[in-house]
Amino acid sequence: MSKEKQIHILIGCADARDLSQVQLDAVDIVSKEFQAMGIEIEYHVVRAAGSFVTPDVVMDIKRTIEQAERNLVGDTPVHYFVHIQTHAHLTEDSNDDYISHVHDLHIVQGSPLNCGMLHASTVGVEIEQMIVEEKPVLDIGGKMVKIDNDTRIKELLKDHYAYDGYLAGDWIFSIDLLRTHPRHQRTLLEKAIEGDSELKVLDIKITCGIMDYSIHSMIRVDDGDPAVPFWDGVQKYVREHSENERTKQELLIAQSQKQKPMAGLLCMSDPRQSSRLHASEYYMKLKGMQSTGQYMPNTVFNMTGSSFDIPNTPFGPYVIAGFFYAVKHLALTDQMVMGYDKPQTDRILQKIKNDPIMNMIVRKFKVNLIPVNHVDVYHA
C-alpha cells in the first residue's frame, strides 16, 4: 500500500496547442518516480476555454475530489492540488525563469499564440446575435417564448442556466489582463473553497502559471508557493526535454503555430488523460490519415467536464463560448463526443441536445457530432 496519495487537477485551456507528447511523457515518468517512493499520483484534467474558474469548473473540481474520496482505501493520507494554467506568447525580454513575476512578463500583443478568450466578450456578442437571428421558441417558466431580443436572452439565461444577467460581457466576459489572469482565477477558486464546508477542510493547495507557447514551458506566477514537488518535477522535465531532445523538439514546433486543429473533442474529466490521444488517433483513422502513435500538438480542440454526462443540466458559459469559437472561428464542424462507454457517450449527446444554446450552435453550423467511446477505441 502507498504511504501517501496525491490528487492533482489541472485547470487548462481547451486550445489545441495546449498539450504535447512531451507533457504526457512528463506526467507518466514523474508519476512513476513518485510511485517508486511510495506516493501514488492520480492526475485529472479539466479543460475549459480561457481556464476560467466558473461555478461549473468549481463543481468539476468538487466532483473529482468527491470521487477520489470514495475510492480511498484504508487510512492512507491523501493530499489535493489544483494547478491553474493559462497560455500566452511572451516577449523575448520577459523573464522566463520557472518562477517569475507578472511585472517581468510582457505579452506579444495580437499574437495568435495568446489565448482566444482575450476576446470572449466579442464571442458573447456573436452568440447573442446568433440567438436573435435564429429566434428560437423555448419553454421559459412554463410558457413558450420567442427569444428575439436582449431581454428575452436574459430570461433564457435565468430559466435555463440559473444566471441573472446579460450574456455578452457579463455571463461570458473577456480575460482582462493575460499576465494576471491565472492569479485572479486562483483567488476565485480560493474564495469558492473557503465558502464550501466540504472543500474547506481538505487543505487544497493551488498553483497558477502561464504556459508560454514560444518556449513550450510553463512559468509560475505565484512565487512558487506552495512548492509542489510532483508538479515542479513535471514542469522541469518538460523544460529539459523540450530544449534537449531534438526529435521531441520537432514535435513541439506545431505548438508554436497558429491554432489549426483537425477536430473538436467533448469528453469527461478523466484520470486516464489519454482521451485526446485516442480521439485524435480515431479521427485520423476515420479520415484515412496516417497516425504516428504519439500525440501531436495542435490536433484536437478539447473541452472536458465531470458533469458532461448529466443530460438534464446545462453547460457552463465558457464551454458554450469555446464550442461556438471552435465551430465558427476554427471551422471545427467535426466534433467528437467521447464517453467511457456507449451509454455515457449517449448521455453527453443528450446533454448537448437539451442545452438550448449548444443545440442551436449544432443546428446552425451543421455540426457533425461523432460519437466515440473508450471501450470501443481500446478494443479496436
TIGUTOR-291598 format. One record per residue (C-alpha): residue in three letters; residue number from 1; x, z, y. Coordinates in nm, 4 decimals, m for minus. Example, Ala and Ser with C-alpha at 12.3 -4.5 7.8 and 13.67 -1.06 7.14 Angstrom:
<site ala 1 <1.2300 0.7800 m0.4500>>
<site ser 2 <1.3670 0.7140 m0.1060>>
end
This chain:
<site met 1 <0.0000 0.0000 0.0000>>
<site ser 2 <0.1191 m0.0790 0.3527>>
<site lys 3 <0.2320 0.2119 0.5660>>
<site glu 4 <0.0628 0.0550 0.8695>>
<site lys 5 <m0.1791 m0.2265 0.9538>>
<site gln 6 <m0.1841 m0.4211 1.2808>>
<site ile 7 <m0.4704 m0.6401 1.4025>>
<site his 8 <m0.3584 m0.8963 1.6616>>
<site ile 9 <m0.6181 m1.1013 1.8519>>
<site leu 10 <m0.5034 m1.3918 2.0689>>
<site ile 11 <m0.7363 m1.4991 2.3509>>
<site gly 12 <m0.6156 m1.8535 2.4102>>
<site cys 13 <m0.7337 m2.1734 2.5756>>
<site ala 14 <m0.9233 m2.4497 2.3961>>
<site asp 15 <m0.6670 m2.7019 2.5281>>
<site ala 16 <m0.5479 m2.9408 2.2572>>
<site arg 17 <m0.1839 m2.8776 2.3542>>
<site asp 18 <m0.2133 m2.5007 2.3126>>
<site leu 19 <m0.0950 m2.4927 1.9516>>
<site ser 20 <0.2064 m2.6376 1.7716>>
<site gln 21 <0.3559 m2.6149 1.4232>>
<site val 22 <0.6368 m2.4025 1.5677>>
<site gln 23 <0.3804 m2.1424 1.6784>>
<site leu 24 <0.2133 m2.1466 1.3361>>
<site asp 25 <0.5547 m2.1047 1.1718>>
<site ala 26 <0.6430 m1.8212 1.4088>>
<site val 27 <0.3322 m1.6181 1.3222>>
<site asp 28 <0.3816 m1.6801 0.9493>>
<site ile 29 <0.7536 m1.5959 0.9422>>
<site val 30 <0.7368 m1.2885 1.1676>>
<site ser 31 <0.4317 m1.1615 0.9737>>
<site lys 32 <0.6354 m1.1790 0.6525>>
<site glu 33 <0.9223 m0.9913 0.8180>>
<site phe 34 <0.6821 m0.7123 0.9134>>
<site gln 35 <0.5263 m0.7166 0.5654>>
<site ala 36 <0.8730 m0.6512 0.4240>>
<site met 37 <0.8851 m0.3405 0.6442>>
<site gly 38 <0.5505 m0.2202 0.5081>>
<site ile 39 <0.3470 m0.3343 0.8116>>
<site glu 40 <0.0541 m0.5624 0.7312>>
<site ile 41 <m0.0310 m0.8130 1.0055>>
<site glu 42 <m0.3784 m0.9623 1.0476>>
<site tyr 43 <m0.3913 m1.2359 1.3104>>
<site his 44 <m0.7070 m1.3726 1.4748>>
<site val 45 <m0.7501 m1.6361 1.7437>>
<site val 46 <m1.0377 m1.6587 1.9929>>
<site arg 47 <m1.0301 m1.9859 2.1860>>
<site ala 48 <m1.2383 m2.0463 2.4979>>
<site ala 49 <m1.1772 m2.2873 2.7844>>
<site gly 50 <m0.9702 m2.1105 3.0506>>
<site ser 51 <m0.9161 m1.7962 2.8369>>
<site phe 52 <m1.1857 m1.6220 3.0422>>
<site val 53 <m1.2757 m1.2720 2.9215>>
<site thr 54 <m1.6532 m1.3156 2.9461>>
<site pro 55 <m1.9096 m1.0876 2.7756>>
<site asp 56 <m1.9273 m1.3208 2.4736>>
<site val 57 <m1.5468 m1.3084 2.4370>>
<site val 58 <m1.5551 m0.9277 2.4581>>
<site met 59 <m1.8208 m0.9379 2.1849>>
<site asp 60 <m1.5929 m1.1652 1.9778>>
<site ile 61 <m1.3177 m0.9052 2.0079>>
<site lys 62 <m1.5575 m0.6258 1.9142>>
<site arg 63 <m1.6943 m0.8099 1.6093>>
<site thr 64 <m1.3409 m0.8910 1.4929>>
<site ile 65 <m1.2413 m0.5253 1.5227>>
<site glu 66 <m1.5605 m0.4059 1.3509>>
<site gln 67 <m1.4924 m0.6372 1.0555>>
<site ala 68 <m1.1327 m0.5175 1.0376>>
<site glu 69 <m1.2546 m0.1549 1.0343>>
<site arg 70 <m1.4925 m0.2333 0.7469>>
<site asn 71 <m1.2073 m0.3836 0.5465>>
<site leu 72 <m0.9746 m0.0834 0.5831>>
<site val 73 <m0.8576 0.0680 0.2562>>
<site gly 74 <m0.7603 0.4337 0.2244>>
<site asp 75 <m0.6125 0.6159 0.5219>>
<site thr 76 <m0.3578 0.3522 0.6298>>
<site pro 77 <m0.3188 0.3812 1.0094>>
<site val 78 <m0.4371 0.0728 1.1993>>
<site his 79 <m0.3388 m0.0448 1.5477>>
<site tyr 80 <m0.5164 m0.3063 1.7603>>
<site phe 81 <m0.3614 m0.5563 2.0020>>
<site val 82 <m0.5177 m0.8254 2.2226>>
<site his 83 <m0.2972 m1.0969 2.3745>>
<site ile 84 <m0.4404 m1.2919 2.6690>>
<site gln 85 <m0.2670 m1.6248 2.7209>>
<site thr 86 <m0.3343 m1.8950 2.9796>>
<site his 87 <m0.1307 m2.2095 3.0395>>
<site ala 88 <0.0311 m2.3851 3.3333>>
<site his 89 <0.3105 m2.6134 3.4465>>
<site leu 90 <0.5682 m2.4023 3.6316>>
<site thr 91 <0.8215 m2.5398 3.8794>>
<site glu 92 <1.1878 m2.5600 3.7831>>
<site asp 93 <1.2778 m2.2859 4.0313>>
<site ser 94 <1.0394 m2.0418 3.8613>>
<site asn 95 <1.1909 m1.7511 3.6719>>
<site asp 96 <1.1056 m1.8489 3.3160>>
<site asp 97 <1.2539 m1.5386 3.1514>>
<site tyr 98 <1.0281 m1.3972 2.8802>>
<site ile 99 <0.9310 m1.1112 3.1117>>
<site ser 100 <0.8818 m1.2311 3.4690>>
<site his 101 <0.6737 m1.1583 3.7800>>
<site val 102 <0.3992 m1.3647 3.9418>>
<site his 103 <0.5921 m1.3836 4.2717>>
<site asp 104 <0.8772 m1.5528 4.0819>>
<site leu 105 <0.6445 m1.8108 3.9269>>
<site his 106 <0.5212 m2.1210 4.1057>>
<site ile 107 <0.2685 m2.3763 3.9803>>
<site val 108 <0.3250 m2.7521 3.9990>>
<site gln 109 <0.0149 m2.8443 4.1970>>
<site gly 110 <m0.2008 m3.1168 4.0468>>
<site ser 111 <m0.0048 m3.1283 3.7204>>
<site pro 112 <m0.2052 m3.2431 3.4147>>
<site leu 113 <m0.0349 m2.9588 3.2254>>
<site asn 114 <m0.2302 m2.6974 3.4245>>
<site cys 115 <m0.5497 m2.5516 3.2810>>
<site gly 116 <m0.8528 m2.7743 3.3352>>
<site met 117 <m1.0603 m2.4661 3.4207>>
<site leu 118 <m0.8952 m2.4609 3.7632>>
<site his 119 <m1.1880 m2.6967 3.8283>>
<site ala 120 <m1.4538 m2.5120 3.6263>>
<site ser 121 <m1.6911 m2.4821 3.9231>>
<site thr 122 <m1.6841 m2.8622 3.9584>>
<site val 123 <m1.7652 m2.8915 3.5879>>
<site gly 124 <m2.0511 m2.6478 3.6517>>
<site val 125 <m2.1837 m2.8721 3.9314>>
<site glu 126 <m2.1746 m3.1679 3.6921>>
<site ile 127 <m2.3692 m2.9690 3.4304>>
<site glu 128 <m2.6295 m2.8787 3.6946>>
<site gln 129 <m2.6552 m3.2464 3.7891>>
<site met 130 <m2.6993 m3.3433 3.4235>>
<site ile 131 <m2.9800 m3.0883 3.3766>>
<site val 132 <m3.1653 m3.2010 3.6907>>
<site glu 133 <m3.1324 m3.5678 3.5899>>
<site glu 134 <m3.2442 m3.5048 3.2313>>
<site lys 135 <m3.5387 m3.2859 3.3438>>
<site pro 136 <m3.5821 m3.1087 3.0090>>
<site val 137 <m3.9127 m2.9332 2.9428>>
<site leu 138 <m3.8344 m2.5928 2.7909>>
<site asp 139 <m4.0132 m2.2748 2.6989>>
<site ile 140 <m3.9465 m2.0280 2.9821>>
<site gly 141 <m4.1220 m1.6926 2.9416>>
<site gly 142 <m4.3857 m1.8422 2.7116>>
<site lys 143 <m4.4646 m2.1405 2.9379>>
<site met 144 <m4.3390 m2.4988 2.9115>>
<site val 145 <m4.1436 m2.5636 3.2319>>
<site lys 146 <m3.9735 m2.8810 3.3586>>
<site ile 147 <m3.6152 m2.7900 3.4613>>
<site asp 148 <m3.5621 m3.0213 3.7584>>
<site asn 149 <m3.4107 m2.8106 4.0394>>
<site asp 150 <m3.1723 m2.5206 4.1067>>
<site thr 151 <m3.4458 m2.2581 4.0946>>
<site arg 152 <m3.5612 m2.3785 3.7525>>
<site ile 153 <m3.1993 m2.3755 3.6306>>
<site lys 154 <m3.1790 m2.0100 3.7389>>
<site glu 155 <m3.4934 m1.9423 3.5355>>
<site leu 156 <m3.3354 m2.1219 3.2374>>
<site leu 157 <m3.0209 m1.9089 3.2616>>
<site lys 158 <m3.2202 m1.5872 3.2874>>
<site asp 159 <m3.4542 m1.6659 2.9994>>
<site his 160 <m3.2151 m1.8320 2.7512>>
<site tyr 161 <m2.8731 m1.6915 2.8489>>
<site ala 162 <m2.9599 m1.3459 2.9924>>
<site tyr 163 <m2.7856 m1.4328 3.3199>>
<site asp 164 <m2.9431 m1.3673 3.6596>>
<site gly 165 <m2.7775 m1.6116 3.8994>>
<site tyr 166 <m2.6797 m1.9712 3.9630>>
<site leu 167 <m2.4846 m2.1893 3.7198>>
<site ala 168 <m2.2046 m2.3615 3.9165>>
<site gly 169 <m1.9594 m2.1284 4.0881>>
<site asp 170 <m2.1451 m1.8251 3.9552>>
<site trp 171 <m2.2086 m1.8328 3.5788>>
<site ile 172 <m1.9295 m2.0899 3.5464>>
<site phe 173 <m1.6563 m2.0466 3.8081>>
<site ser 174 <m1.3026 m2.1771 3.8523>>
<site ile 175 <m0.9764 m1.9951 3.7933>>
<site asp 176 <m0.8893 m1.8558 4.1362>>
<site leu 177 <m0.5093 m1.8371 4.1101>>
<site leu 178 <m0.3469 m1.9518 3.7866>>
<site arg 179 <m0.0464 m1.7204 3.8189>>
<site thr 180 <m0.2608 m1.4081 3.8425>>
<site his 181 <m0.5416 m1.5253 3.6107>>
<site pro 182 <m0.4117 m1.3602 3.2904>>
<site arg 183 <m0.3640 m1.0261 3.4685>>
<site his 184 <m0.7172 m1.0425 3.6087>>
<site gln 185 <m0.8590 m1.1152 3.2626>>
<site arg 186 <m0.6620 m0.8193 3.1281>>
<site thr 187 <m0.8236 m0.5965 3.3922>>
<site leu 188 <m1.1688 m0.7245 3.2971>>
<site leu 189 <m1.1014 m0.6505 2.9306>>
<site glu 190 <m0.9652 m0.3025 3.0096>>
<site lys 191 <m1.2840 m0.2237 3.2033>>
<site ala 192 <m1.5028 m0.3580 2.9232>>
<site ile 193 <m1.3191 m0.1423 2.6681>>
<site glu 194 <m1.3404 0.1617 2.8962>>
<site gly 195 <m1.7184 0.1191 2.9121>>
<site asp 196 <m1.7625 0.0821 2.5357>>
<site ser 197 <m1.7632 0.4094 2.3428>>
<site glu 198 <m1.6673 0.2404 2.0135>>
<site leu 199 <m1.3747 0.0380 2.1515>>
<site lys 200 <m1.2508 0.3084 2.3884>>
<site val 201 <m1.1351 0.5404 2.1092>>
<site leu 202 <m0.9236 0.2748 1.9331>>
<site asp 203 <m0.6304 0.2711 2.1799>>
<site ile 204 <m0.6285 m0.1104 2.2027>>
<site lys 205 <m0.3076 m0.2450 2.3535>>
<site ile 206 <m0.3358 m0.5562 2.5765>>
<site thr 207 <m0.0673 m0.8056 2.6791>>
<site cys 208 <m0.1024 m1.1015 2.9144>>
<site gly 209 <0.1089 m1.4069 2.9807>>
<site ile 210 <0.1320 m1.7731 3.0784>>
<site met 211 <0.2305 m2.0493 2.8379>>
<site asp 212 <0.4471 m2.2950 3.0327>>
<site tyr 213 <0.3902 m2.6315 2.8658>>
<site ser 214 <0.7005 m2.7779 3.0281>>
<site ile 215 <0.9283 m2.5419 2.8293>>
<site his 216 <0.6884 m2.4702 2.5382>>
<site ser 217 <0.7313 m2.0965 2.5858>>
<site met 218 <0.5194 m1.8008 2.6897>>
<site ile 219 <0.6095 m1.5777 2.9846>>
<site arg 220 <0.4710 m1.2257 3.0009>>
<site val 221 <0.3426 m1.1245 3.3454>>
<site asp 222 <0.2695 m0.7609 3.2552>>
<site asp 223 <0.6255 m0.6202 3.2877>>
<site gly 224 <0.6484 m0.6344 2.9088>>
<site asp 225 <0.4320 m0.3221 2.8919>>
<site pro 226 <0.3201 m0.2441 2.6303>>
<site ala 227 <0.6129 m0.3505 2.4140>>
<site val 228 <0.4686 m0.5142 2.1025>>
<site pro 229 <0.7459 m0.5913 1.8514>>
<site phe 230 <0.5365 m0.8350 1.6461>>
<site trp 231 <0.4148 m1.0399 1.9441>>
<site asp 232 <0.7523 m1.0291 2.1167>>
<site gly 233 <0.9133 m1.1421 1.7903>>
<site val 234 <0.6724 m1.4361 1.7601>>
<site gln 235 <0.7476 m1.5484 2.1164>>
<site lys 236 <1.1236 m1.5068 2.0617>>
<site tyr 237 <1.1020 m1.7301 1.7530>>
<site val 238 <0.9071 m1.9964 1.9454>>
<site arg 239 <1.1618 m1.9954 2.2295>>
<site glu 240 <1.4612 m2.0188 1.9981>>
<site his 241 <1.3211 m2.2865 1.7698>>
<site ser 242 <1.1657 m2.4979 2.0429>>
<site glu 243 <1.5094 m2.5304 2.2005>>
<site asn 244 <1.7421 m2.5196 1.8984>>
<site glu 245 <1.5776 m2.7229 1.6234>>
<site arg 246 <1.5851 m3.0905 1.7101>>
<site thr 247 <1.3134 m3.2002 1.4652>>
<site lys 248 <1.0736 m2.9325 1.5815>>
<site gln 249 <1.1586 m3.0028 1.9436>>
<site glu 250 <1.0381 m3.3590 1.8904>>
<site leu 251 <0.7119 m3.2210 1.7527>>
<site leu 252 <0.6689 m3.0354 2.0792>>
<site ile 253 <0.7195 m3.3359 2.3066>>
<site ala 254 <0.3479 m3.4145 2.2773>>
<site gln 255 <0.2692 m3.0699 2.4122>>
<site ser 256 <0.4187 m3.1712 2.7481>>
<site gln 257 <0.1980 m3.4758 2.7844>>
<site lys 258 <m0.1471 m3.5119 2.9319>>
<site gln 259 <m0.4197 m3.3780 2.7052>>
<site lys 260 <m0.5343 m3.6659 2.4812>>
<site pro 261 <m0.6785 m3.5118 2.1644>>
<site met 262 <m0.8427 m3.7112 1.8854>>
<site ala 263 <m1.1476 m3.4897 1.8398>>
<site gly 264 <m1.3108 m3.1581 1.9206>>
<site leu 265 <m1.3494 m2.8641 1.6850>>
<site leu 266 <m1.6023 m2.5805 1.6934>>
<site cys 267 <m1.5195 m2.3136 1.4370>>
<site met 268 <m1.5254 m1.9422 1.3654>>
<site ser 269 <m1.2633 m1.6956 1.4913>>
<site asp 270 <m1.0911 m1.6621 1.1569>>
<site pro 271 <m0.7732 m1.4815 1.0484>>
<site arg 272 <m0.6965 m1.7893 0.8376>>
<site gln 273 <m0.5657 m1.9564 1.1516>>
<site ser 274 <m0.5335 m2.2890 0.9720>>
<site ser 275 <m0.8765 m2.4201 1.0801>>
<site arg 276 <m0.7197 m2.6524 1.3353>>
<site leu 277 <m0.4599 m2.7845 1.0893>>
<site his 278 <m0.7150 m2.8523 0.8148>>
<site ala 279 <m0.9644 m3.0024 1.0591>>
<site ser 280 <m0.7032 m3.2381 1.2055>>
<site glu 281 <m0.5950 m3.3474 0.8553>>
<site tyr 282 <m0.9586 m3.4009 0.7563>>
<site tyr 283 <m1.0258 m3.6068 1.0684>>
<site met 284 <m0.7145 m3.8223 1.0202>>
<site lys 285 <m0.8150 m3.8896 0.6596>>
<site leu 286 <m1.1709 m3.9702 0.7758>>
<site lys 287 <m1.0314 m4.2268 1.0213>>
<site gly 288 <m0.7773 m4.3693 0.7768>>
<site met 289 <m0.4767 m4.2329 0.9670>>
<site gln 290 <m0.1541 m4.1061 0.8127>>
<site ser 291 <m0.1017 m3.7274 0.8186>>
<site thr 292 <0.2393 m3.5616 0.8231>>
<site gly 293 <0.1087 m3.2352 0.6717>>
<site gln 294 <0.2225 m3.0490 0.9825>>
<site tyr 295 <0.0066 m2.9599 1.2797>>
<site met 296 <0.0843 m3.1922 1.5675>>
<site pro 297 <0.0189 m3.0634 1.9198>>
<site asn 298 <m0.2392 m3.2454 2.1307>>
<site thr 299 <m0.4668 m3.3490 1.8417>>
<site val 300 <m0.7702 m3.1158 1.8447>>
<site phe 301 <m0.9567 m2.9511 2.1351>>
<site asn 302 <m1.0616 m2.6255 1.9704>>
<site met 303 <m1.3152 m2.3581 2.0645>>
<site thr 304 <m1.3901 m2.0588 1.8452>>
<site gly 305 <m1.6222 m1.7632 1.8354>>
<site ser 306 <m1.7197 m1.4856 1.5963>>
<site ser 307 <m2.0893 m1.5471 1.6747>>
<site phe 308 <m2.0854 m1.9269 1.6330>>
<site asp 309 <m2.2783 m1.8822 1.3062>>
<site ile 310 <m2.5571 m1.6708 1.4592>>
<site pro 311 <m2.8052 m1.9525 1.5243>>
<site asn 312 <m3.0602 m1.7808 1.7477>>
<site thr 313 <m2.8118 m1.6593 2.0103>>
<site pro 314 <m2.6766 m1.8798 2.2931>>
<site phe 315 <m2.3208 m1.9958 2.3523>>
<site gly 316 <m2.1147 m1.8395 2.6315>>
<site pro 317 <m2.0574 m2.0116 2.9684>>
<site tyr 318 <m1.7016 m2.1305 2.9012>>
<site val 319 <m1.7859 m2.2605 2.5549>>
<site ile 320 <m2.0558 m2.4726 2.7198>>
<site ala 321 <m1.8232 m2.5715 3.0068>>
<site gly 322 <m1.5431 m2.6531 2.7631>>
<site phe 323 <m1.7737 m2.8564 2.5392>>
<site phe 324 <m1.9044 m3.0559 2.8369>>
<site tyr 325 <m1.5486 m3.1092 2.9693>>
<site ala 326 <m1.4265 m3.2235 2.6266>>
<site val 327 <m1.7147 m3.4635 2.5730>>
<site lys 328 <m1.7362 m3.6112 2.9248>>
<site his 329 <m1.3814 m3.5976 3.0616>>
<site leu 330 <m1.1761 m3.6189 2.7400>>
<site ala 331 <m1.4259 m3.8578 2.5726>>
<site leu 332 <m1.4358 m3.6425 2.2587>>
<site thr 333 <m1.7702 m3.7603 2.1256>>
<site asp 334 <m1.6435 m3.6802 1.7738>>
<site gln 335 <m1.6865 m3.3030 1.7360>>
<site met 336 <m1.6056 m3.1339 1.4048>>
<site val 337 <m1.8173 m2.8294 1.3225>>
<site met 338 <m1.6327 m2.6095 1.0728>>
<site gly 339 <m1.7585 m2.3035 0.8895>>
<site tyr 340 <m1.6202 m2.1337 0.5802>>
<site asp 341 <m1.8803 m2.2988 0.3553>>
<site lys 342 <m2.1769 m2.5348 0.3981>>
<site pro 343 <m2.4344 m2.2623 0.4794>>
<site gln 344 <m2.2137 m2.1250 0.7586>>
<site thr 345 <m2.1499 m2.4758 0.8938>>
<site asp 346 <m2.5253 m2.5379 0.8896>>
<site arg 347 <m2.5822 m2.2202 1.0930>>
<site ile 348 <m2.3309 m2.3364 1.3581>>
<site leu 349 <m2.5092 m2.6733 1.3758>>
<site gln 350 <m2.8410 m2.4915 1.4156>>
<site lys 351 <m2.6961 m2.2816 1.6979>>
<site ile 352 <m2.5918 m2.5997 1.8816>>
<site lys 353 <m2.9440 m2.7397 1.8357>>
<site asn 354 <m3.1050 m2.4142 1.9551>>
<site asp 355 <m2.8889 m2.3855 2.2683>>
<site pro 356 <m3.0703 m2.5863 2.5411>>
<site ile 357 <m2.7615 m2.6973 2.7357>>
<site met 358 <m2.5393 m2.7655 2.4318>>
<site asn 359 <m2.8192 m2.9666 2.2703>>
<site met 360 <m2.8657 m3.1628 2.5944>>
<site ile 361 <m2.4937 m3.2495 2.6048>>
<site val 362 <m2.5063 m3.3677 2.2417>>
<site arg 363 <m2.8063 m3.5924 2.3095>>
<site lys 364 <m2.6965 m3.7296 2.6484>>
<site phe 365 <m2.3435 m3.8261 2.5388>>
<site lys 366 <m2.4464 m3.9226 2.1822>>
<site val 367 <m2.2019 m3.6698 2.0356>>
<site asn 368 <m2.1183 m3.7246 1.6697>>
<site leu 369 <m2.1263 m3.3786 1.5100>>
<site ile 370 <m1.9100 m3.3915 1.1956>>
<site pro 371 <m1.9897 m3.1062 0.9515>>
<site val 372 <m1.6882 m2.9803 0.7565>>
<site asn 373 <m1.6052 m2.6536 0.5819>>
<site his 374 <m1.3040 m2.4686 0.4438>>
<site val 375 <m1.4282 m2.4657 0.0844>>
<site asp 376 <m1.4636 m2.8447 0.0653>>
<site val 377 <m1.1385 m2.9116 0.2532>>
<site tyr 378 <m0.9349 m2.6698 0.0380>>
<site his 379 <m1.0651 m2.8304 m0.2800>>
<site ala 380 <m1.0493 m3.1888 m0.1579>>
end
